Amino acid sequence: MLVAIHQPNFLPWLGYFDRMVHADLFVLLDHVQFERRNYQNRTLIRLEDEARWLTVPVVQLSQKEKIVDKRVDNPPFEMERWWGPNAFNTLRYAYRKAPHFELYAPRLKQILETRWEKLLDLNIAALEFAREALGIRTPMLRSSTLDVEGQRSELLLDICRKVGASAFLGGMGGSRAYLDNEAFAAANMGVVWQDFRHPQYPQCGDAPFSAGLSVLDVLFNCGEASREMVWPSPVANDALLAA
């Protein structure tokens, strides 16, 4: 069983879902420390031909807060304007010329205008929205439900063991630098690295193509054809499994 492990990010980029497609199980790393100025509570969208942050405000209590405990900074109930409706209106304005915005608008509006208390719950709801739109059915599991320990590479290996993995599917980021390949080999745990080439597609606006934006960008611009951006061809899939 090939397992991928990643923090539960907020409406992440296409590469996040490409990794999910290739995995047999996707573990949401939610029991680790929340990282400020990362992707756990923000994502990049295309606004006026530039990449801009769409951010979920969060309550700052301690630098050691875990993702699973992170709370959304909601305003008092009597306030008419707050971050959720504002975020949806920002998306509507940013993608007003995108051909498929209205296809996803009702469900996305419902998610963003729900008064979530925990960031994790919001992120999972947003991930499920994107997974459904892309036709992804890979099972997801939260690390906070597992009895795991360790840091960085040791933690990844312990998670793989606990879920009965035969191999770990590493992503495009930090784990490539810190993964202890010898420890994985000693545990008879395989390691496969993601090989994602970001596709280009028509984006609304006049600026050159911008890669690495939220999955919303491809959905709004490509609609149901977005599934082709993450689902591998049979040849590519066979090559990954043989690696």
N, C-alpha and C positions, 0 to 999 in steps of 0.2 A: 504494500500500500504506500503510495506516494503522498507525503504530507507537506503542506505549505503552512507557514506560521507568520502572522503579521498583526500589528496593532490595528484595532478597528478605527479606520480613518473616516473622515467626513466626506462623502461623495468623492472618492479618490479617482485617480487617473485610470486610463484604459489598461495600463500595464498591471495594475492591481488585479483586475478581473481576468486578464490573460493568465496570470498565475493561478487563479482560482479554477479556471477552466481545466488546466492541465493536472490539477491535484485531485486525488481521491478523497481527501479530507482537508478542510481549511480551518485552522485553529486561530481564533481571534485572541491575540495576546493582550488580554484586558487586565491582568493582575499586576502589571509592571507600572513604573512611574510615568505619570503624565508628563509629556514634553511640551514646554511652551514654545511658541513660534515654530511648530511642526505642522503636521497635516491631520492631527487628531481632532481639531476643532475648526479647521479652515480648508478651503479648496480654491483652486484658481479657475476663474471664468474669463471669457473674452468680453470685455466691455469697451465700447468705442475703439475697437481695433487694438486694444492692449490687454495684457494678462493682468487681472486684478484679483485681490483676495476677497472671497466671500467667507465671513467669519461668524462662528457661533460664540457669543460672549459666555465666558465661564467664570465661576466664583473662584477667586484666588485665596486659598486658606494656608497652604503649605507647599513648599517645593517638593515634598516627598509624597504628595497625594498620588494615589493609584488611579489609573484610568477608570476602573470599575466604580470608584467613589466620586469621580469628578461631577460637579453639579453645574447645570446651566444657570447663567445669571439672568433670571427672568425678572421683569419689572412687576410692580404691584398690579393686581387685577384691574384696578380702576383706570389704568393708563390705556388709552386707545391705540397709541402707536408703540410698537415694540419690535424686537429684532426679527421675529418670525415672519409676520406680514411684510415687514420692510425687506427681508431677504427675498421673499417671493416676488415682490414688486421690482426689486433690482434685477432679478433674473428675467422677468417679463420685459423690462426695458432693454436689457442687454441683448436678448435674443428675439426681439420683436420682429426681426426680418428672417429669422430661421424658419424653414418650411415646416418643421414638425414640433414646434413648441407646444401647440395646443393639444397634441396627442398625449403628452405626459403631464400637462399643466394641472388637471384636477387632482391626481394622486399626489403630485409633488406639493401642491398648495395645502392639501390635507396634512401632509407630514410636517411641513414648515410652520403651519399655524396651530399645530398641537402644542400644548404647554408642557413640554418635557421637563422633568426634574433632573434626570441623569443624562449626561452626554452620551453614555454608552447606549442607552435605549434609543435615543435619536439616531445615532450612527447605525445601529443595527436595522432600524426601520428604513433608513435611507439605502443601506446596502441591499436589503431585501427588494426594495423598489427597483434598484438598478439590476439586480440579479434576474428579476422577473422580466424586465425589459430586454435583457440580453439572452434569456433562455438558459440561465445557469442553474443547475440543480445540485451542485457539489455540496455535500453536507458541511455544516459549520458547527464548531464546538468552541466554547469559551475556556481559556486556560484557567480562569478562576474557579472552574468546577473540577479541576484536576488537582491532585496532591503532588505538585511539582516544586522543585527548588533549584537554586543555582542562578548564575548570572550569564548573560550573553550566550556563548557557545554551549556551555554546560547546561543552561536552561533549555535551549533548543533540543539538545540531545535527550534530556530527561523527558520532555514533552513527547518526542518521537517514540521513546520507549513506552511511555504510559498509554499511548493510543494504539500501540502495536504496529507502528510504521516499519516498512522495510527500507525506505529511503526518504530523505529530506529534500524538498524542492526549494532551493534558495532563490532569492529575488535579485533585483538589480542594485540593491543598496548596501548597507553597512555590513551585513553578515558575510559578504565576500571577503572582507578585510579581517574579520576576527574569528571566523569559524575555525575550530581546531580539527582539521581533517584527520589527524592521527587518532584523536579520540573517537571520532565517528567510525574510522576504519577498525579500531580495536573493538568497538561495540558491534561490529558487523552491520553498520548502518550506512547505506549508500547515500551519496550526495549528488544531486542533479541541479544544474544551474539554469535558471530561466534565460531564454534567448529571445527577447521580445524586440521586434523592430516596429517602431511606431508607424502606423499607416497614415498616409495623408488623405484627406477627404475635403470636400468643399466646405468652407467656413463662411458664415455671413460676415460681411465687411470687406474692406479693400486692402487690408494689410496682408503681408505674406502669411503663410500657414504657421500656426503656433502649436507646437507639440506639448504634451504633458499637462493639458488642462483637465478639468473635471470630466468625468464620464458624461455629465450633462451636455457638454459641448458636442460630443459625437451623437448623442441621442437627439438633441434638438435639430442638428443639421442633417442627420442621415436617417432618422426614424428606424423602422424595422430592419433596414439594411445594416444597422449598427452591429447586429449579431455576427455578421461576416468579419468584423474587425477583431473579434476575440476568438471565434471558433476556428481551430487549426484545420488545415487541409489534412487528409489521411496520411500523406507522405510526411508532413511536418510532425504530426503526432507520433507516427511510428519511429521517426528519428529521435524524438525526445525520450520515448520509452526505452529505446535501445541504448541510450547514453549511459 
